[in-house]
Amino acid sequence: MNTVAKIKQALLYLLAKSNVSARSLAACIIPWLKKHGTRSSKNFKRTKSDSNNYCDEDKILLMNHGKFNIPIPISLHIHAYYDEELLYIVEKAKDIKIIDEVVITIPFDSKVSEFSETEALRLLKSKPKKEVIKCGNKGANIYPFLELINENKITNQVVCHLHTKRSPHLAFGKDWFVFLIDSLLPSESRVEQYSHEFFNDLRLGLLIPMYYKDIPNQPNHGKNKLALNKLMQQYQINQKNVADYPCGSMFWARKEILYEFSDIIKTNDFTNGGLSLDGNLEHAIERFIGYLPSKYGKITRFVSHGS
C-alpha cells in the first residue's frame, strides 16, 4: 500500500473511532486530497442531486473510502439473561474481525452461569476490548443498552445491539431468536458489508431484520400506542405514518441517533424484573427507535435472513 493509501486508511479509521464528523475531518484534509487524490477535480463538485444529502466534504470522504477495502471497527452489545443464547451469539461474533469491541451486560439475577460467562470471554479472547458488566434486571435489554450509550461506554460510531431473547410465552420464541441473530450476524463478509454501508452512505441510520413470519401485520403499535405517543411528544417527533422498527429489539445503529434519546434512562417507568410485555415502556421504545433515523435526516434499511 502506498503512502497516499495508508494516510487515507488512517483518516477513515480515525473517523470510525471518534466523534469527529465527516464534515469536520474532511474540511482539514480537502486541500491534501485535491492535490494528491487520484480522481479528477470534477469529482469534488456538488451536483444538484447530491446537494440535499451530502456536503462537498462528505462526498470526498465517501469517494475515497469506496476505493479501499478498509476494516472499519464496530461495537457489539449483548444483553445476556440466558446461557445457551449468549454462547450462540458469541460463537457467531468471535471470528468477525471488524467487531473489535464487545460489551456484555448480565443482570444479577440472570440464568447465565459463571462457566458460560468465562467461556464467552474465552471465545472473545482475540477482541481488543471485551467487558462483562453486571447490572440490575431493569428495562429488559433496552435499559442497559441505552445506559451504555448515555455513559459513552460504546466507543465505535456503529453498534450492533443483540440480546438473549427467549420469549417463553411464544411457541416460536427460539426460532425467532435464531432468525434475528442470523439476520444481524450472518457471516463475516456480510457484517463487513453492513459496516461499509454505514460509512459509505451517511444517510443510513438503522439496519433492522425483516419481520418474522409468525408476527403478522407489522409494523403496528398495538398496545404500545399510548406510551409511544408520549415518547414522540417528549422528543418532538411529528411523523404521522407508522415507521418500520426493529421487531424483537435487535438492530444495527449509527450511535449518533441514540445520544439524545439515551437520557430516557432517567425515567422511573421501566419494568423492574420479570417478563416485559406489550404496553410497557420497553416495547414502546422498541417501536420508537424506528422513528429516530428520520428525526436526524437519516433512513432505515432491512437486512434479510441469512443474507
Secondary structure, 3 states (H helix, E strand, C coil): CCHHHHHHHHHHHHHHHCCCCHHHHHHHHHHHHHHHCCCCHHHHCCCCCCCCCCCHHHHHHHHHHHCCCCCCCEEEEEECCCHHHHHHHHHHHCCCCCEEEEEEEEECCCCCCHHHHHHHHHHCCCCCEEEEEEECCECCCHHHHHHHHHCCCCCCCEEEEEECCCCCCCCCHHHHHHHHHHHHCCCHHHHHHHHHHHHHCCCEEEEEECCCCCCCCCCCCHHHHHHHHHHHHHCCCCCCCCCCCCCCCCEEEEHHHCCHHHHHHHCCCCCECCCCCCCCHHHHHHHHHHHHHHHCCCEEEEECCCC
